[in-house]
């Protein structure tokens, strides 16, 4: 599964260069192999692969709840811009959905993708014209119109 999806991601990276938000979403349910796809893309493009949960949680540890909410966008931006690469791959972004952090995950990703191409692994699905994270009824549930970013899904390459 990783190679055909990696090809699709690399193709979308090229297409994203002309967009306002240079954001490519790799959308699939948990356990579908998104990390393997991002690793394959990293090997072929030399783009840095960031484990957002790990890197961001390390920086949030010593902050109060209020400081976490206020500083998270800046800390995430620093993590992504620490490399001079034109493309950054983001995996394990679940921390962005933590309701105590009071963030809009898609908006954060779009902000990051203004000055570089960002490929993010999204645990969720595309249903009709909407991108979903989690299931309705869960506090982390998010639903967004599927516009202003490019999408790669396993279904599209099957």
NUMARFI-700444 format. One record per residue: residue in one letter; residue number from 1; z, x, y of N, C-alpha, C, O in turn. Coordinates in nm, 3 decimals, padded with zeros to 5 digits. Layout:
N
resn  resi  nZ  nX  nY  caZ  caX  caY  cZ  cX  cY  oZ  oX  oY
A  NUM  Z  X  Y  Z  X  Y  Z  X  Y  Z  X  Y
...
// end
This chain:
158
resn  resi  nZ  nX  nY  caZ  caX  caY  cZ  cX  cY  oZ  oX  oY
X  1  00.000  00.081  -00.119  00.000  00.000  00.000  00.000  00.086  00.126  -00.060  00.046  00.226
X  2  00.066  00.202  00.124  00.084  00.281  00.245  -00.047  00.330  00.305  -00.064  00.325  00.427
X  3  -00.139  00.375  00.224  -00.262  00.434  00.278  -00.351  00.334  00.352  -00.392  00.363  00.464
X  4  -00.383  00.217  00.294  -00.465  00.122  00.372  -00.396  00.076  00.501  -00.462  00.060  00.603
X  5  -00.265  00.056  00.495  -00.192  00.016  00.616  -00.187  00.131  00.716  -00.197  00.108  00.836
X  6  -00.171  00.253  00.668  -00.170  00.369  00.757  -00.305  00.379  00.828  -00.309  00.409  00.948
X  7  -00.414  00.356  00.757  -00.547  00.355  00.819  -00.554  00.250  00.929  -00.607  00.276  01.037
X  8  -00.501  00.131  00.902  -00.502  00.023  01.000  -00.417  00.059  01.123  -00.457  00.031  01.236
X  9  -00.302  00.121  01.100  -00.215  00.161  01.211  -00.287  00.264  01.297  -00.285  00.254  01.420
X  10  -00.348  00.362  01.236  -00.419  00.467  01.311  -00.535  00.407  01.390  -00.561  00.447  01.503
X  11  -00.604  00.311  01.331  -00.712  00.242  01.403  -00.656  00.168  01.524  -00.715  00.173  01.632
X  12  -00.544  00.099  01.508  -00.482  00.025  01.618  -00.430  00.119  01.728  -00.432  00.085  01.846
X  13  -00.384  00.238  01.688  -00.339  00.336  01.788  -00.455  00.370  01.881  -00.437  00.379  02.002
X  14  -00.572  00.388  01.825  -00.690  00.415  01.907  -00.724  00.298  01.998  -00.763  00.320  02.113
X  15  -00.710  00.176  01.950  -00.739  00.057  02.030  -00.636  00.037  02.139  -00.669  -00.017  02.245
X  16  -00.514  00.078  02.117  -00.405  00.056  02.212  -00.419  00.138  02.339  -00.361  00.104  02.442
X  17  -00.495  00.246  02.333  -00.507  00.336  02.448  -00.556  00.265  02.574  -00.526  00.310  02.684
X  18  -00.630  00.156  02.560  -00.686  00.086  02.676  -00.601  -00.033  02.721  -00.640  -00.102  02.815
X  19  -00.488  -00.057  02.657  -00.407  -00.175  02.688  -00.296  -00.144  02.788  -00.254  -00.029  02.801
X  20  -00.250  -00.247  02.858  -00.138  -00.232  02.951  -00.012  -00.191  02.875  00.055  -00.094  02.911
X  21  00.021  -00.267  02.769  00.130  -00.229  02.678  00.064  -00.164  02.557  -00.005  -00.231  02.480
X  22  00.086  -00.037  02.541  00.027  00.036  02.429  00.121  00.026  02.310  00.175  00.125  02.261
X  23  00.140  -00.097  02.264  00.237  -00.127  02.159  00.166  -00.179  02.035  00.087  -00.273  02.041
X  24  00.196  -00.115  01.923  00.143  -00.157  01.792  00.263  -00.195  01.707  00.355  -00.116  01.687
X  25  00.261  -00.318  01.656  00.371  -00.367  01.574  00.327  -00.368  01.427  00.227  -00.430  01.392
X  26  00.402  -00.299  01.343  00.383  -00.302  01.198  00.479  -00.408  01.145  00.598  -00.383  01.131
X  27  00.426  -00.525  01.117  00.507  -00.642  01.085  00.504  -00.671  00.936  00.398  -00.693  00.878
X  28  00.622  -00.672  00.875  00.637  -00.705  00.734  00.784  -00.733  00.706  00.871  -00.689  00.782
X  29  00.813  -00.806  00.598  00.953  -00.832  00.565  01.025  -00.705  00.521  00.960  -00.606  00.485
X  30  01.158  -00.706  00.524  01.233  -00.589  00.477  01.193  -00.551  00.334  01.172  -00.638  00.249
X  31  01.183  -00.422  00.309  01.150  -00.373  00.176  01.002  -00.373  00.144  00.965  -00.348  00.029
X  32  00.917  -00.399  00.242  00.772  -00.407  00.216  00.701  -00.272  00.227  00.581  -00.265  00.203
X  33  00.773  -00.166  00.262  00.712  -00.034  00.266  00.670  00.014  00.404  00.583  00.100  00.415
X  34  00.729  -00.042  00.509  00.692  -00.001  00.644  00.725  00.146  00.670  00.648  00.217  00.735
X  35  00.838  00.192  00.619  00.877  00.332  00.640  00.776  00.426  00.575  00.740  00.528  00.633
X  36  00.729  00.393  00.455  00.628  00.477  00.388  00.499  00.481  00.470  00.434  00.585  00.478
X  37  00.463  00.369  00.529  00.343  00.363  00.613  00.361  00.453  00.734  00.272  00.531  00.768
X  38  00.476  00.443  00.801  00.501  00.527  00.919  00.504  00.675  00.881  00.457  00.759  00.959
X  39  00.556  00.708  00.767  00.556  00.848  00.722  00.414  00.897  00.699  00.381  01.011  00.734
X  40  00.329  00.813  00.641  00.189  00.850  00.620  00.117  00.870  00.753  00.037  00.962  00.767
X  41  00.146  00.784  00.849  00.086  00.798  00.983  00.136  00.928  01.048  00.057  01.000  01.109
X  42  00.265  00.957  01.034  00.321  01.081  01.090  00.251  01.203  01.032  00.218  01.297  01.105
X  43  00.229  01.203  00.901  00.164  01.317  00.836  00.022  01.337  00.887  -00.025  01.450  00.898
X  44  -00.046  01.228  00.917  -00.186  01.237  00.959  -00.204  01.256  01.109  -00.310  01.301  01.153
X  45  -00.103  01.222  01.189  -00.118  01.231  01.335  -00.022  01.328  01.401  -00.039  01.363  01.517
X  46  00.079  01.372  01.329  00.185  01.459  01.383  00.269  01.389  01.489  00.338  01.455  01.566
X  47  00.264  01.257  01.494  00.347  01.180  01.588  00.492  01.183  01.540  00.517  01.177  01.420
X  48  00.588  01.194  01.633  00.728  01.193  01.590  00.769  01.056  01.536  00.727  00.952  01.587
X  49  00.852  01.057  01.432  00.904  00.935  01.371  01.052  00.928  01.403  01.130  01.016  01.364
X  50  01.091  00.823  01.475  01.229  00.808  01.522  01.299  00.699  01.443  01.248  00.587  01.431
X  51  01.416  00.731  01.389  01.503  00.633  01.326  01.591  00.577  01.438  01.694  00.637  01.470
X  52  01.553  00.465  01.496  01.620  00.411  01.614  01.767  00.380  01.584  01.854  00.414  01.663
X  53  01.795  00.316  01.471  01.934  00.283  01.438  02.022  00.408  01.440  02.130  00.407  01.499
X  54  01.978  00.513  01.378  02.057  00.636  01.367  02.071  00.705  01.502  02.183  00.735  01.545
X  55  01.960  00.730  01.569  01.964  00.806  01.694  02.036  00.730  01.805  02.114  00.789  01.880
X  56  02.012  00.600  01.815  02.074  00.522  01.921  02.223  00.500  01.895  02.304  00.509  01.987
X  57  02.260  00.472  01.771  02.401  00.447  01.741  02.486  00.572  01.767  02.601  00.560  01.809
X  58  02.431  00.690  01.744  02.504  00.814  01.775  02.538  00.821  01.924  02.647  00.865  01.962
X  59  02.445  00.779  02.007  02.465  00.788  02.151  02.552  00.675  02.205  02.611  00.689  02.312
X  60  02.560  00.566  02.132  02.640  00.452  02.178  02.787  00.461  02.136  02.870  00.387  02.188
X  61  02.818  00.548  02.044  02.952  00.555  01.986  03.065  00.566  02.088  03.165  00.495  02.076
X  62  03.051  00.651  02.185  03.160  00.678  02.279  03.160  00.586  02.402  03.237  00.607  02.495
X  63  03.073  00.485  02.402  03.062  00.397  02.518  03.137  00.266  02.495  03.153  00.221  02.381
X  64  03.182  00.206  02.603  03.244  00.073  02.594  03.134  -00.029  02.569  03.016  00.002  02.581
X  65  03.172  -00.151  02.535  03.074  -00.257  02.510  02.985  -00.279  02.632  02.863  -00.293  02.619
X  66  03.044  -00.283  02.750  02.966  -00.302  02.873  02.871  -00.185  02.898  02.756  -00.206  02.935
X  67  02.918  -00.064  02.878  02.833  00.054  02.897  02.717  00.054  02.798  02.606  00.093  02.834
X  68  02.741  00.010  02.677  02.635  00.003  02.577  02.523  -00.089  02.624  02.405  -00.054  02.617
X  69  02.562  -00.206  02.672  02.464  -00.303  02.719  02.382  -00.247  02.835  02.260  -00.261  02.839
X  70  02.451  -00.183  02.928  02.384  -00.133  03.048  02.300  -00.007  03.022  02.194  00.010  03.083
X  71  02.346  00.078  02.933  02.280  00.207  02.915  02.178  00.211  02.800  02.100  00.305  02.791
X  72  02.179  00.111  02.715  02.089  00.113  02.600  01.943  00.135  02.638  01.879  00.221  02.578
X  73  01.887  00.063  02.735  01.745  00.087  02.768  01.718  00.232  02.809  01.617  00.291  02.769
X  74  01.806  00.288  02.888  01.789  00.427  02.932  01.802  00.524  02.815  01.722  00.617  02.802
X  75  01.900  00.503  02.729  01.919  00.590  02.613  01.799  00.584  02.519  01.753  00.687  02.469
X  76  01.749  00.464  02.495  01.632  00.448  02.408  01.510  00.517  02.469  01.434  00.584  02.398
X  77  01.493  00.502  02.598  01.382  00.568  02.666  01.393  00.720  02.651  01.292  00.787  02.627
X  78  01.513  00.774  02.666  01.533  00.918  02.651  01.499  00.965  02.510  01.442  01.072  02.492
X  79  01.535  00.886  02.411  01.505  00.921  02.272  01.354  00.929  02.252  01.303  01.023  02.191
X  80  01.284  00.830  02.304  01.139  00.823  02.285  01.067  00.930  02.366  00.970  00.989  02.317
X  81  01.112  00.956  02.486  01.043  01.053  02.572  01.088  01.198  02.548  01.039  01.289  02.614
X  82  01.179  01.219  02.455  01.223  01.356  02.426  01.110  01.439  02.368  01.117  01.562  02.368
X  83  01.009  01.375  02.319  00.890  01.443  02.268  00.776  01.421  02.368  00.766  01.314  02.429
X  84  00.692  01.520  02.383  00.578  01.508  02.474  00.458  01.441  02.407  00.351  01.431  02.467
X  85  00.476  01.394  02.286  00.365  01.333  02.211  00.316  01.206  02.279  00.393  01.134  02.343
X  86  00.188  01.179  02.264  00.127  01.057  02.319  00.160  00.933  02.236  00.152  00.821  02.286
X  87  00.195  00.955  02.109  00.227  00.845  02.017  00.366  00.868  01.960  00.399  00.980  01.918
X  88  00.447  00.763  01.957  00.579  00.770  01.895  00.592  00.657  01.796  00.556  00.543  01.825
X  89  00.643  00.689  01.677  00.664  00.592  01.571  00.812  00.556  01.566  00.897  00.644  01.558
X  90  00.842  00.426  01.570  00.982  00.380  01.567  01.009  00.303  01.439  00.940  00.206  01.408
X  91  01.110  00.346  01.366  01.149  00.279  01.242  01.296  00.238  01.256  01.369  00.293  01.337
X  92  01.336  00.142  01.176  01.475  00.094  01.174  01.521  00.055  01.314  01.612  00.116  01.371
X  93  01.459  -00.048  01.369  01.491  -00.092  01.506  01.592  -00.206  01.508  01.612  -00.268  01.613
X  94  01.656  -00.233  01.397  01.746  -00.349  01.386  01.859  -00.349  01.489  01.904  -00.456  01.530
X  95  01.905  -00.232  01.532  02.014  -00.225  01.629  01.976  -00.296  01.761  02.063  -00.346  01.831
X  96  01.849  -00.300  01.792  01.804  -00.365  01.915  01.829  -00.515  01.914  01.833  -00.579  02.019
X  97  01.846  -00.572  01.794  01.869  -00.716  01.779  02.016  -00.753  01.774  02.050  -00.871  01.766
X  98  02.104  -00.654  01.780  02.248  -00.681  01.778  02.283  -00.766  01.899  02.264  -00.723  02.013
X  99  02.334  -00.885  01.875  02.358  -00.979  01.985  02.464  -00.928  02.083  02.464  -00.968  02.199
X  100  02.555  -00.842  02.039  02.657  -00.790  02.129  02.597  -00.695  02.234  02.658  -00.670  02.337
X  101  02.477  -00.642  02.207  02.413  -00.550  02.301  02.333  -00.625  02.409  02.294  -00.565  02.510
X  102  02.309  -00.753  02.388  02.244  -00.840  02.488  02.112  -00.784  02.539  02.091  -00.770  02.659
X  103  02.024  -00.751  02.446  01.894  -00.694  02.481  01.781  -00.785  02.434  01.799  -00.868  02.345
X  104  01.665  -00.768  02.494  01.543  -00.835  02.449  01.458  -00.727  02.381  01.392  -00.649  02.450
X  105  01.460  -00.721  02.248  01.394  -00.611  02.177  01.245  -00.594  02.211  01.199  -00.482  02.231
X  106  01.172  -00.704  02.217  01.030  -00.691  02.246  01.008  -00.637  02.387  00.920  -00.553  02.408
X  107  01.084  -00.683  02.480  01.072  -00.633  02.617  01.103  -00.483  02.625  01.036  -00.409  02.697
X  108  01.204  -00.439  02.552  01.236  -00.296  02.547  01.118  -00.215  02.493  01.080  -00.113  02.549
X  109  01.060  -00.264  02.383  00.947  -00.194  02.323  00.826  -00.193  02.415  00.755  -00.093  02.425
X  110  00.803  -00.304  02.483  00.691  -00.309  02.577  00.712  -00.211  02.692  00.618  -00.145  02.737
X  111  00.834  -00.201  02.741  00.864  -00.106  02.847  00.839  00.038  02.804  00.787  00.119  02.881
X  112  00.876  00.069  02.682  00.853  00.203  02.628  00.704  00.234  02.613  00.663  00.350  02.623
X  113  00.625  00.131  02.590  00.483  00.150  02.561  00.395  00.151  02.685  00.272  00.147  02.673
X  114  00.452  00.158  02.802  00.372  00.166  02.924  00.310  00.304  02.942  00.198  00.315  02.990
X  115  00.381  00.409  02.906  00.335  00.545  02.932  00.298  00.623  02.807  00.258  00.739  02.815
X  116  00.312  00.561  02.692  00.275  00.625  02.565  00.251  00.514  02.463  00.297  00.402  02.481
X  117  00.181  00.546  02.359  00.159  00.449  02.252  00.283  00.448  02.162  00.329  00.553  02.117
X  118  00.335  00.329  02.137  00.452  00.312  02.052  00.412  00.226  01.932  00.354  00.119  01.948
X  119  00.443  00.275  01.813  00.424  00.198  01.691  00.563  00.166  01.639  00.641  00.257  01.610
X  120  00.595  00.038  01.626  00.729  -00.003  01.583  00.721  -00.084  01.454  00.637  -00.172  01.440
X  121  00.810  -00.053  01.360  00.822  -00.129  01.236  00.910  -00.251  01.264  01.027  -00.236  01.301
X  122  00.856  -00.370  01.247  00.923  -00.496  01.281  00.952  -00.571  01.152  00.859  -00.611  01.081
X  123  01.080  -00.590  01.121  01.120  -00.668  01.003  01.107  -00.815  01.035  01.197  -00.875  01.093
X  124  00.997  -00.873  00.998  00.976  -01.014  01.029  00.841  -01.060  00.981  00.790  -01.013  00.879
X  125  00.784  -01.153  01.056  00.657  -01.211  01.015  00.581  -01.263  01.135  00.636  -01.283  01.243
X  126  00.454  -01.284  01.113  00.368  -01.352  01.210  00.343  -01.490  01.151  00.290  -01.503  01.041
X  127  00.382  -01.592  01.224  00.360  -01.731  01.180  00.282  -01.802  01.288  00.334  -01.830  01.396
X  128  00.158  -01.831  01.257  00.072  -01.892  01.358  00.050  -01.794  01.471  00.003  -01.682  01.449
X  129  00.084  -01.835  01.589  00.067  -01.751  01.709  00.197  -01.686  01.753  00.210  -01.645  01.868
X  130  00.295  -01.675  01.661  00.426  -01.623  01.699  00.474  -01.513  01.605  00.451  -01.515  01.484
X  131  00.542  -01.418  01.666  00.608  -01.310  01.596  00.754  -01.350  01.579  00.819  -01.390  01.676
X  132  00.805  -01.340  01.458  00.944  -01.382  01.434  01.024  -01.266  01.376  00.972  -01.182  01.303
X  133  01.152  -01.264  01.412  01.248  -01.170  01.355  01.364  -01.253  01.304  01.417  -01.338  01.376
X  134  01.405  -01.230  01.181  01.513  -01.306  01.116  01.469  -01.451  01.093  01.353  -01.485  01.115
X  135  01.561  -01.532  01.051  01.530  -01.673  01.022  01.604  -01.762  01.120  01.712  -01.727  01.168
X  136  01.546  -01.878  01.151  01.616  -01.970  01.241  01.758  -01.998  01.190  01.780  -02.010  01.070
X  137  01.851  -02.007  01.281  01.990  -02.030  01.246  02.075  -01.904  01.245  02.197  -01.912  01.252
X  138  02.010  -01.787  01.236  02.083  -01.661  01.242  02.093  -01.616  01.388  02.000  -01.639  01.465
X  139  02.204  -01.554  01.425  02.220  -01.514  01.566  02.113  -01.415  01.613  02.081  -01.411  01.732
X  140  02.058  -01.334  01.522  01.957  -01.234  01.558  01.817  -01.293  01.570  01.725  -01.223  01.612
X  141  01.800  -01.418  01.534  01.667  -01.480  01.531  01.598  -01.467  01.667  01.655  -01.498  01.771
X  142  01.475  -01.421  01.662  01.390  -01.412  01.781  01.251  -01.460  01.744  01.203  -01.440  01.632
X  143  01.188  -01.523  01.840  01.051  -01.572  01.821  00.976  -01.547  01.951  01.020  -01.589  02.058
X  144  00.863  -01.479  01.940  00.785  -01.442  02.057  00.639  -01.482  02.037  00.590  -01.482  01.924
X  145  00.569  -01.516  02.145  00.423  -01.534  02.134  00.361  -01.401  02.094  00.402  -01.296  02.143
X  146  00.264  -01.403  02.006  00.203  -01.278  01.958  00.088  -01.238  02.052  -00.029  -01.249  02.018
X  147  00.128  -01.192  02.170  00.030  -01.142  02.267  00.089  -01.019  02.334  00.209  -00.993  02.325
X  148  00.005  -00.944  02.402  00.045  -00.823  02.473  00.085  -00.708  02.380  00.154  -00.616  02.423
X  149  00.044  -00.714  02.255  00.063  -00.604  02.162  -00.033  -00.622  02.045  -00.083  -00.732  02.022
X  150  -00.057  -00.516  01.973  -00.144  -00.520  01.854  -00.056  -00.531  01.731  00.057  -00.481  01.729
X  151  -00.107  -00.595  01.627  -00.029  -00.620  01.506  -00.103  -00.564  01.384  -00.225  -00.577  01.372
X  152  -00.026  -00.503  01.295  -00.074  -00.463  01.163  00.020  -00.526  01.062  00.142  -00.509  01.072
X  153  -00.036  -00.598  00.966  00.043  -00.659  00.859  -00.018  -00.628  00.724  -00.138  -00.602  00.716
X  154  00.061  -00.630  00.617  00.003  -00.609  00.484  -00.101  -00.715  00.449  -00.198  -00.685  00.380
X  155  -00.082  -00.838  00.496  -00.177  -00.946  00.466  -00.314  -00.918  00.524  -00.415  -00.954  00.464
X  156  -00.319  -00.853  00.642  -00.445  -00.826  00.709  -00.527  -00.720  00.636  -00.649  -00.715  00.651
X  157  -00.460  -00.634  00.556  -00.533  -00.527  00.487  -00.554  -00.560  00.340  -00.618  -00.483  00.268
X  158  -00.500  -00.673  00.295  -00.514  -00.709  00.152  -00.654  -00.757  00.120  -00.682  -00.790  00.005
// end
